[in-house]
Amino acid sequence: MSLSFLWPWLLLGLVLVPVLVLGYVRLRASQRRRREELARLGMAPVGRAKRAIVAPVLLLLGVTLSLAAMARPVANLPEPRREGTVIVAIDVSASMSATDVSPRRLDVAKQVAHTLIAAQGSQISIGVVAFGQSSVVVQQPTTDHTAVLAAIDRLTVGGATAIGSGVLTALSTIAGTQIQLAQNPEDTQIGWFGGTAILVISDGEDTGGPDPAALASLASVAGVHISAVGVGTTAGTTIKADGFEVATALDEATLKHLAETTNGSYIAASDSDAIAHVADSVQLTWTARVVPHEITALVVAAAALLVLLGTAWSIVRTGRVI
């Protein structure tokens, strides 16, 4: 903890402290000479109390704190808080229009995203990536969570599903530059981005694009945790696509692999209790940030207490304040 002052110039008032000390020393010297005169006259010293220094010290400390309080002291205290960046990657492929969950998969995905965002502190930056056959950043990371929610609410369905593309775009957003996958994914250049996380919300049906497993390994190397929420049912249903009836069902394998590879968590959207705590699955870092707290009131209270104690001690011992 460090200490600072909002009005440091008022600390000049502390020059009164040595003046008070000097005045008290002179008073005590005068009292001592008076006792010596009484002793020469054969009279016993009056009221020479033991521990007479206690009351003046308490009063002096109280006055010193009062003068310091005028400068408005501020204690800079470290406070733990979660910090980092979360990218919400939402599947908007045609299969997310399926109604095996009510009202439909994409609406459930939006509800999950809302739950996550509502649980994040204002210091968490959140971005949104929409992925179908390709992927796009619909909201750059920002602490303006109202803008994030608006971007999510605008999402519509269409196209195939490329989960790997969504993860790659999310990683590029975190890195602040487009990541180019090398022929061997292990040779892809990426830095370290601890304290960041990706939440993939999808039905898990991957139909093409970059290999999600390779992207999971890349995220793990970069220190990025990927958590996933599976939307839909394993029994599935059918949807109409280009005039054809197409079967679609929740495929958890890819989503679970993403989470397991990066030390993230997998949750099924059908688990309402788990979804209520979806924010716990997003692993960010805890940091200690120094936060200023004005402690003028506490210093004034301490000063008043010292003055009261010193006054009471002096009155009880001598019948007077000093």
C-alpha positions in Angstrom: 0.0 0.0 0.0 1.2 3.5 -0.9 -0.1 6.9 0.3 -0.7 10.1 -1.6 -2.5 13.3 -1.1 -5.1 15.2 -3.2 -4.1 18.5 -1.6 -0.5 18.0 -0.7 0.2 21.7 -0.2 -1.9 21.6 3.0 0.8 19.4 4.5 2.6 22.6 5.2 0.3 22.8 8.2 2.5 20.2 9.8 5.1 22.8 10.6 2.8 23.6 13.5 3.7 20.3 15.1 7.3 21.2 16.1 5.9 24.6 17.3 3.5 22.8 19.6 6.2 20.5 20.8 8.5 23.5 21.6 5.6 25.2 23.4 4.9 22.1 25.5 8.6 21.7 26.4 8.7 25.3 27.6 5.5 24.8 29.6 7.0 21.7 31.3 10.2 23.6 32.0 8.2 26.4 33.7 6.2 23.8 35.8 9.4 22.1 36.8 11.0 25.5 38.0 7.8 26.2 40.0 8.0 22.8 41.7 11.7 23.5 42.5 10.7 26.8 44.1 8.0 25.2 46.1 10.5 22.5 47.3 12.9 25.3 48.5 10.1 26.7 50.5 9.6 23.4 52.2 6.4 22.6 50.3 5.9 19.3 48.5 5.4 19.4 44.7 1.7 19.4 43.8 0.2 16.8 41.5 3.3 15.3 40.0 1.6 12.5 38.2 3.3 9.4 36.9 3.3 8.8 33.1 2.6 12.4 32.6 3.9 12.2 29.0 1.1 9.9 27.8 -1.6 12.5 27.5 0.6 15.0 25.6 1.8 12.3 23.1 -1.8 11.2 22.4 -2.9 14.8 21.9 0.1 15.6 19.7 -0.6 12.5 17.5 -4.3 13.5 17.2 -3.4 17.0 16.1 -0.8 15.7 13.6 -3.4 13.4 12.0 -5.9 16.2 11.9 -3.4 18.4 10.0 -2.6 15.5 7.7 -6.3 14.9 7.0 -6.7 18.4 5.6 -4.5 17.3 2.7 -7.0 14.5 1.9 -4.9 11.4 2.0 -5.4 8.6 -0.5 -4.4 5.0 0.1 -3.4 3.1 -3.1 -4.6 -0.4 -2.5 -4.2 -3.5 -4.8 -7.5 -5.1 -5.6 -7.9 -8.4 -7.4 -10.0 -8.4 -10.5 -10.6 -10.4 -13.7 -9.1 -8.9 -16.8 -8.8 -10.0 -20.3 -10.5 -10.4 -23.7 -13.3 -12.8 -24.6 -14.3 -13.5 -28.2 -17.8 -15.0 -28.6 -17.8 -17.1 -31.8 -21.4 -17.9 -32.8 -22.3 -20.4 -35.4 -24.8 -18.8 -38.0 -24.8 -21.7 -40.5 -28.2 -22.9 -41.9 -28.3 -25.7 -39.4 -28.7 -23.1 -36.6 -32.2 -22.5 -37.9 -33.2 -26.0 -36.6 -36.0 -26.1 -34.1 -35.0 -29.2 -32.0 -34.5 -26.6 -29.3 -37.0 -23.8 -28.7 -37.5 -21.5 -30.4 -34.5 -22.4 -32.6 -30.8 -23.1 -32.2 -29.6 -19.5 -33.1 -32.0 -18.0 -30.6 -30.7 -20.3 -27.9 -27.1 -19.4 -28.9 -28.0 -15.7 -28.5 -29.5 -16.3 -25.1 -26.3 -18.1 -24.0 -24.2 -15.2 -25.2 -26.4 -12.7 -23.3 -25.9 -14.8 -20.1 -22.2 -14.8 -20.6 -21.9 -11.0 -21.3 -24.2 -10.1 -18.4 -21.8 -11.9 -16.0 -18.7 -10.1 -17.2 -17.3 -7.1 -15.4 -17.0 -3.7 -17.1 -13.2 -4.2 -17.4 -13.6 -7.3 -19.7 -13.3 -6.6 -23.5 -15.7 -8.7 -25.5 -15.7 -9.2 -29.3 -18.1 -11.2 -31.5 -17.3 -13.5 -34.5 -20.0 -15.0 -36.7 -19.1 -18.1 -38.6 -20.9 -20.2 -41.2 -19.2 -21.2 -44.5 -16.7 -18.4 -43.7 -16.3 -16.1 -40.7 -16.4 -12.4 -40.0 -15.8 -10.1 -37.0 -19.1 -8.4 -36.3 -17.8 -6.6 -33.2 -14.3 -5.8 -32.4 -13.4 -6.4 -28.7 -14.8 -3.5 -26.6 -15.8 -2.9 -23.0 -19.1 -1.4 -24.4 -21.2 -4.4 -23.7 -24.3 -2.8 -25.0 -22.7 -2.6 -28.5 -21.7 -6.3 -28.1 -25.2 -7.3 -27.3 -26.6 -5.3 -30.3 -24.1 -7.1 -32.6 -25.3 -10.5 -31.4 -28.9 -9.6 -31.8 -28.4 -8.7 -35.5 -27.1 -12.2 -36.4 -29.0 -14.3 -39.0 -28.5 -17.8 -40.3 -27.3 -19.1 -43.7 -24.6 -21.2 -45.3 -22.5 -24.2 -44.3 -20.4 -24.6 -41.1 -16.7 -24.0 -40.7 -15.9 -24.1 -37.0 -12.1 -23.9 -37.7 -12.6 -20.7 -39.6 -14.5 -19.2 -36.7 -11.7 -20.1 -34.3 -9.1 -18.8 -36.6 -10.8 -15.5 -37.0 -11.3 -15.3 -33.2 -7.5 -15.9 -32.7 -6.7 -13.3 -35.3 -8.9 -10.8 -33.5 -7.2 -11.5 -30.2 -3.7 -11.2 -31.8 -4.7 -8.0 -33.6 -3.5 -9.3 -37.0 -4.6 -11.9 -39.5 -3.0 -15.2 -38.6 -1.8 -17.2 -41.7 -2.0 -20.9 -41.2 1.2 -22.7 -42.3 1.0 -25.9 -44.2 2.0 -27.6 -41.0 -0.1 -25.8 -38.3 2.6 -26.3 -35.7 4.8 -23.9 -37.8 2.2 -21.1 -37.6 3.6 -18.0 -35.9 1.6 -16.8 -33.0 2.4 -15.0 -29.8 1.3 -15.5 -26.2 -2.1 -14.2 -25.2 -2.7 -15.4 -21.7 -5.8 -13.9 -20.1 -7.9 -14.3 -23.2 -10.6 -16.8 -24.1 -12.9 -17.9 -26.9 -16.5 -19.1 -26.3 -17.7 -21.2 -29.3 -21.5 -21.6 -29.5 -22.4 -24.1 -32.2 -24.2 -27.3 -33.0 -20.8 -28.8 -33.8 -21.6 -29.9 -37.3 -18.4 -29.0 -39.2 -18.7 -29.2 -43.0 -15.3 -27.8 -44.1 -12.6 -25.1 -43.7 -9.5 -25.3 -41.4 -9.2 -28.3 -39.2 -10.7 -27.4 -35.7 -8.3 -29.7 -34.0 -5.3 -27.9 -35.5 -6.8 -24.6 -34.5 -7.3 -25.9 -30.9 -3.6 -26.9 -30.7 -2.6 -23.4 -32.0 -4.8 -21.7 -29.4 -3.3 -23.9 -26.7 0.2 -22.8 -27.7 -0.9 -19.2 -27.5 -2.4 -19.6 -24.0 -6.0 -19.0 -25.3 -8.6 -21.1 -23.5 -11.5 -22.2 -25.7 -14.8 -23.1 -24.1 -17.8 -24.4 -26.1 -21.5 -24.6 -25.8 -23.3 -27.2 -27.8 -26.7 -26.1 -29.1 -29.3 -28.6 -30.3 -30.1 -32.2 -29.5 -28.3 -35.4 -30.4 -31.6 -36.8 -31.7 -31.7 -33.9 -34.1 -34.3 -32.8 -36.6 -34.5 -31.8 -40.3 -34.3 -28.4 -42.0 -35.0 -27.2 -45.5 -31.9 -26.2 -47.4 -32.0 -25.3 -51.1 -35.3 -27.1 -51.4 -34.1 -30.3 -49.8 -34.8 -31.8 -46.4 -31.5 -32.1 -44.6 -31.0 -34.0 -41.3 -29.1 -32.1 -38.6 -28.1 -33.0 -35.0 -25.8 -31.8 -32.3 -22.3 -33.2 -32.8 -20.4 -32.7 -29.5 -17.2 -34.4 -30.4 -15.6 -31.4 -32.2 -16.7 -29.0 -29.5 -15.4 -31.2 -26.7 -12.1 -31.6 -28.4 -11.7 -27.8 -28.7 -12.3 -27.4 -24.9 -10.2 -30.4 -23.8 -7.2 -29.3 -25.9 -7.1 -25.8 -24.5 -8.1 -26.6 -20.9 -11.5 -25.0 -21.5 -15.0 -26.4 -20.7 -17.8 -27.9 -22.7 -21.4 -27.3 -21.8 -24.6 -28.5 -23.4 -27.1 -25.7 -23.9 -29.8 -28.1 -22.7 -28.2 -28.0 -19.2 -29.9 -24.9 -17.9 -28.1 -24.9 -14.5 -24.7 -25.0 -16.3 -25.7 -22.3 -18.7 -26.6 -20.0 -15.8 -22.9 -20.3 -14.8 -21.5 -20.2 -18.3 -19.2 -17.3 -17.3 -17.3 -19.7 -15.0 -16.2 -21.7 -18.0 -14.4 -18.7 -19.5 -11.0 -18.8 -17.9 -9.5 -15.3 -17.6 -6.6 -14.1 -15.4 -6.8 -12.5 -12.0 -4.6 -9.5 -11.7 -4.1 -7.0 -8.9 -4.7 -3.4 -10.0 -3.9 -0.5 -7.7 -7.1 1.4 -6.9 -7.0 4.8 -5.0 -9.3 5.1 -2.0 -9.6 8.4 -0.2 -9.2 7.8 3.6 -9.7 11.3 4.9 -12.7 10.2 7.0 -10.7 7.3 8.6 -7.8 9.7 9.4 -10.2 12.2 11.0 -11.8 9.5 13.1 -8.4 8.3 14.3 -7.4 11.8 15.1 -10.6 12.4 17.1 -10.1 9.2 19.0 -6.5 10.1 20.0 -7.5 13.6 21.1 -10.4 12.1 23.2 -8.1 9.5 24.8 -5.4 12.1 25.5 -7.9 14.5 27.0 -9.6 11.9 29.2 -6.2 10.6 30.4 -5.0 14.1 31.3 -8.3 15.0 33.1 -8.3 11.7 35.1 -4.7 12.1 36.1 -4.4 15.8 36.7 -7.8 17.4 36.6 -6.9 19.4 33.5 -6.3 18.9 29.8 -2.6 19.7 29.9 
